[in-house]
Structures are given as structure tokens and as C-alpha cells.
Amino acid sequence: MSYVDGFVLAVPTANRERYEAVARKFDAMLVEHGAWRVVEAWGDDVPHGKRTDFHRATEATSDETIVFSWAEWPDRQTRDAAHAAMEKLMSESGEPMDMPFDGARMITGGFATLLDLGGRA
């Protein structure tokens, strides 16, 4: 079964184009390092809940949009090796990443696939 990295973040709505540019660059690196698929989804129907929701979890403000993203890997070993290689590349480049969002409020996690009923797009 595959391995999935998941991300939820709040991006200032005015920074959509900047976010997409950074995502294209970063996501291409993930694919170069073995990711099967990377998806960036811009919030379109993200309701406010009564107890919890994506807005509260990311401390999103009214001028921010929720982004839900994931990368699918063949296995955790490939993902871990890719993360290590990318971390090394970024530290060696000395080039700061111009993140168009507050990374401290980003939620991330790695998940072992439990069930997969669909095909790959």
C-alpha cells in the first residue's frame, strides 16, 4: 500500500498566485524524488463547524482560504528518502523559500494507506 503526506493550511486569498508558484516548484521536486501524485486543492466549500473545522485548526482569518494538499508515495521509505534529499538540497542552496503563508499554522502528517478503492488519476 502507498504512503500519503497530508497538509492543511490557510493562505491569504490575495496570495493565491504566489502560493501556486511555490507549490509548482516544491511539488515538482516531490515528483522528481519519487512521489506518484501531488494534489493542491484550493478551498471552495469549507464550512465552519460547530465544534471544530479546518478554519479553527489553522487559525484562518476571514481573508484566508483553506488549502488541502497531499502527496502520494509508493511507500514510507521513498517518502523519507525524498524528504532527506530535499532538506539537504534546500540547506545547501542557501536560498530562502518565500512562503506566501504562515507555515507555523500548517498542519502536516504522514499516513499509511488503510484502504484504497479508487484508481490513480
C-alpha positions as CSV (number, residue, x, y, z in Angstrom):
1,M,0.0,0.0,0.0
2,S,1.1,3.6,-0.7
3,Y,2.1,6.3,1.8
4,V,0.4,9.7,2.0
5,D,1.7,13.1,3.3
6,G,-1.2,15.4,4.1
7,F,-1.2,19.1,4.5
8,V,-3.9,21.7,5.6
9,L,-3.0,25.4,5.6
10,A,-4.6,28.8,5.5
11,V,-3.3,31.0,2.6
12,P,-4.1,34.7,2.3
13,T,-6.6,34.7,-0.6
14,A,-4.6,37.6,-2.2
15,N,-1.6,35.3,-2.3
16,R,-3.2,32.6,-4.5
17,E,-0.9,33.1,-7.5
18,R,2.2,33.3,-5.3
19,Y,1.1,30.1,-3.5
20,E,0.6,28.3,-6.8
21,A,4.1,29.3,-8.0
22,V,5.7,28.0,-4.8
23,A,3.6,24.8,-4.9
24,R,4.5,24.1,-8.5
25,K,8.2,24.3,-7.7
26,F,8.0,22.3,-4.5
27,D,5.6,19.7,-5.8
28,A,7.8,19.2,-8.9
29,M,10.6,18.4,-6.5
30,L,8.4,15.8,-4.7
31,V,7.7,14.1,-8.0
32,E,11.4,14.2,-9.0
33,H,12.1,12.4,-5.8
34,G,9.5,9.6,-6.2
35,A,6.0,10.9,-5.4
36,W,3.4,9.3,-7.6
37,R,1.0,12.2,-7.3
38,V,0.7,15.6,-5.6
39,V,-2.6,17.4,-5.3
40,E,-3.1,21.1,-4.3
41,A,-6.8,21.9,-3.6
42,W,-7.9,25.5,-3.1
43,G,-10.9,25.7,-0.6
44,D,-14.2,26.1,-2.4
45,D,-16.7,24.6,0.1
46,V,-15.1,24.6,3.5
47,P,-17.8,25.1,6.1
48,H,-17.4,26.4,9.6
49,G,-18.2,23.7,12.1
50,K,-19.9,23.9,15.5
51,R,-17.0,22.2,17.4
52,T,-14.0,22.1,15.1
53,D,-13.2,22.7,11.4
54,F,-10.3,23.5,9.1
55,H,-10.6,27.2,9.8
56,R,-10.2,26.8,13.6
57,A,-7.4,24.2,13.2
58,T,-5.3,26.6,11.0
59,E,-6.5,29.7,12.8
60,A,-7.6,31.1,9.4
61,T,-8.7,34.6,9.2
62,S,-11.6,35.9,7.1
63,D,-9.1,37.0,4.3
64,E,-7.5,33.5,4.1
65,T,-8.5,30.4,2.1
66,I,-8.0,26.8,3.3
67,V,-5.7,24.7,1.1
68,F,-5.9,20.9,1.4
69,S,-2.9,19.1,-0.2
70,W,-1.5,15.7,-0.3
71,A,1.4,13.7,-1.9
72,E,1.1,10.0,-2.6
73,W,4.3,7.9,-2.4
74,P,4.9,4.2,-3.2
75,D,6.0,3.7,0.5
76,R,7.3,5.5,3.5
77,Q,10.9,4.7,2.8
78,T,10.7,6.5,-0.6
79,R,9.0,9.5,1.2
80,D,11.6,9.6,4.0
81,A,14.5,9.5,1.5
82,A,12.9,12.2,-0.6
83,H,12.4,14.4,2.4
84,A,16.0,14.0,3.5
85,A,17.3,14.7,0.0
86,M,15.1,17.8,-0.4
87,E,16.1,19.1,3.0
88,K,19.8,18.7,2.0
89,L,19.2,20.5,-1.3
90,M,17.4,23.4,0.3
91,S,20.0,23.8,3.0
92,E,22.9,23.6,0.5
93,S,21.3,26.2,-1.8
94,G,21.1,28.8,0.9
95,E,18.1,30.2,-1.0
96,P,15.3,31.2,1.4
97,M,11.8,29.9,0.5
98,D,9.4,32.8,0.0
99,M,6.4,31.2,1.6
100,P,3.2,33.1,0.9
101,F,1.5,31.8,4.1
102,D,2.3,31.3,7.8
103,G,4.0,27.9,7.9
104,A,3.6,27.8,11.7
105,R,-0.1,27.2,11.2
106,M,0.2,24.5,8.6
107,I,-0.9,21.0,9.7
108,T,1.1,18.1,8.3
109,G,1.2,14.4,8.8
110,G,2.3,11.1,7.2
111,F,-0.3,8.3,6.8
112,A,0.0,4.6,5.9
113,T,-2.8,3.7,3.5
114,L,-5.5,1.7,5.1
115,L,-7.9,1.3,2.2
116,D,-7.7,2.4,-1.5
117,L,-10.8,1.8,-3.5
118,G,-10.1,4.2,-6.4
119,G,-7.6,4.2,-9.3
120,R,-4.9,6.6,-9.8
121,A,-5.7,9.7,-11.9
